[in-house]
Amino acid sequence: MVKYYSDDKKWTYINTVCFLENISEIPLLDFLNLSPEILSHIRKALEKNESSLCEFFLWLKNCEKLFIFISKEKSYEAKTLFLGKHFPKLPDELSLLAQEIDQKKLLLEVCQLSRYEFQDYKHKKKHRKTELLCSTDERKTLQELQKTIENIYLARDLGQTPAADLTPESFADIVKKTKFTNTKVKVLKYKDIQKQWLWLIEWVWKGSINKPCMVILEHITDKKLPVQWIVWKGVTFDTWGNQLKPENYMYDMKADMGWAAVTFALMKELDRKKIKKNIVACLCLAENVVSSNAYKPSDILTSYTGKTVEIVHTDAEWRLVLADGISYLGKKYKTKKMMTIATLTWAVMVALGFRYAGIMWDDEEMIESLLEYSKDHTEKYIRLPLDDHFMEKTKSDIADYKNLDRTVHAWSSMWWAFLKNFLENKEDFIHIDIAGAYINEADPYGKMPKWMTWFWVESLWDIMSA
């Protein structure tokens, strides 16, 4: 909960957080009537060429504790990392104070996002409260930012929800019931998937009692403009199918639909901002579980295009659902650009860790935008290698393609090549592998907590809204 005030006398929380970058901003604290000793301490901290957090116990009626972030960081990224290191340790109720609107936006973002906790299933919930001093004009900007933060919370909450409560059909219902301004929602349920011959999606589902869905979100503003497609996997639980995942890796698999969640949040944000571009998203929703009905290693499955796929491993299910999604949308919408996102393999984490996403591309313009964005933000992208060798390795001896080649360890690049085989219109194609960056199993950083980070959403709506 966030409250906005234009008068510091109306503040109700006793923990004040102030962001200072130079000595000229000290008058922000005049209302506290600080002692000469404290003011001297603050000035000395500002004169140093290093960032620091100063903490004072004032025991005043309107301010018991004062936390002052002294920032000497030059970049937005460095400021974000500095604030994110300390904000989670601060009290639950905070009053935020800064001079410039950009500083206030940064404080609000890091305060809200770095302190995120999933509490839907807790009997006793923690209620964090925030208030911020701002002008009337600034309030509008900050309230818009708060709506963006709420969309990020939505993506994180969906990623944390247990698979028993978030099946493909219930996920589709959430999207269907969402109020959009300029976005149409179409849901292909199981019978529609059968009628459309989306056989790869159907086979991934076969082992589960929870039927699959394909959700399409159309943001069409001008039919004369080209359409860009975003296709995401939404596997609401993944046991690896009949080639069962080791128990230590099973718990995380409720989050295998996280990429569909961030796409849903992205489309909500783009719809709210009323961007003048044609963006259509597809959420391929299914469960991949162990069962006597599930597809098996050595099976050969037929795709929507009629091309066949040899199943080498049943954990390569996302390649199957995305392959059908790519082909279906390319045929129906005559797309010019195609983007997919998923955890291609955990192999990307060996190379890039938990803070970088790997990108593979034909779309040079989007690649340059992502790399430029990386320079000053905590969402980082890096190119991965591509050549015809990977395309050749997708071919099977007994079918058109195979969903795994054990001799190729550069699996992120390999599965970009696999998906490219299913493009209908020779589209400019980019794939983003966010295996580690989205499910952050390392330390929290900046606005990113441990576990569900919502990585990729902020960078894409910034780029697409430009």
ABEGO torsion letter per residue (X at the ends): XBBBBABAAABABABBBBBBABAAAAAAAAAAGBBAAAAAAAAAAAABABBBBBBBBAGBAABABBBBBBBABABAAAAAAAAAAAAAABBABBBBBBABAAAAAAAAAAAAAAABBBAAABABBBBBBBBBBBBAAAAAAAAAAAAAAAAAAAAAAAAABBAAABBAAAAAAAAAABBBAABBBBBBBAAAAAAAGBAAAAAAAAABABBBBBBBBBBBABAABBBBBBBBBBBABBAGEABBBBAAAAAAAAAAAAAAAAAAAAAAAAAAAGBBBBBBBBBBBBBBBBBAABBBBGBBBBBAAGBBBBBABAAAAAAAAAAAAAAAAAAAAGBABBBBBBBABAAAAAAAEAABBBBBBABAAAAAAAAAAAAABABBBBBBBBBAAAAAAABBAABABBABBAABABAAAAAAAAAAAABAAGBBBBBBBAAAAABBABBBBEABBBEBAGBGAAAAAAAAAX
